[in-house]
């Protein structure tokens, strides 16, 4: 099975985030080391498993997003949802 690994710049571009947003999601545990990203000894920066990251992001999307709610996947496995103002 071929896995596609991305640099931090490639991952930020792929997901449409800034590099700082990506780093924030790594630091907060939304993207977990060993699952979504890894860093080998001697490499300059982390590498991201594109498929694992995409699956994690999709967990926060779905019917709530279709209704116009903002959904943010959180580090402990739950999704933070916006409150409807209508």
N, C-alpha and C positions, 0 to 999 in steps of 0.2 A: 504494500500500500504506500503510495507516494504521498508525502506530506509537504506542504508548501510553508516554508519559514520566511518571515519578513523581518527586515531591520525595523528599528523604531520609526524611522522616517517613512518607510514604505507602509508600515502598519497605520500610521497616522493618516497618510494620504488615502489608503484603502478604505478606512472607516470614516473619513471625513472629519477627523478630530485634529486639534492642534497637538503638537508633541507634548506640551504641558498637560493637556487633558489626559493623554495616554499615560503619562508618568503618574498623574494623580490617581488614575484608576488602578495602576499597579501598586502604588503606595497604600491605597485604602483597602486593597484586597479584592476589588471587583474582578480584576484579572489576576489569577493566582499563579505564583511561581510553580513550575513543574507541571502545570495543566495548560495554561494559556501562554506562558512565556518561560524561557530559561536563559541562562547565561553560562557558557562554557568557560573554563579557565583559559586565559590567554586571549579571549575575544574582547573586542572593544566595547560592544554594547549587547543588550539583550536581543533575543530572537523570539518572534511570536509565531505560534501555530495558527495560521490563518483560519482553518476550519474550527478549531476550538474556540477562538475569539468570536467568530461569527455566530456560533451556536449560543454562546453566553449572551451576546447582544440581542439575539432573537428572542431569548427568554423574556426580555423586558418589553417586547413588542407584541402586537396582536390586537385583540378586540379593544383594549383600552386606548391604544394609539389611534385606531380607526375612529373612535369617538372624539378624538381631538385632545385626549389627555396626554400629559407628558409622563413617561414611565422611565425611571432610572433604576437599573439593576444595582443592588447594594451588596456589600462584601459578605454579609452573613446569609445570603441566599434569598432575601425577600426583595420585592420591587417597591420603590417609593413612587407613588402615583399622585398626580396633581388633583386638586379638588375642583369639581365642576362648578363653574360660576353661573350656570344657566338655570 
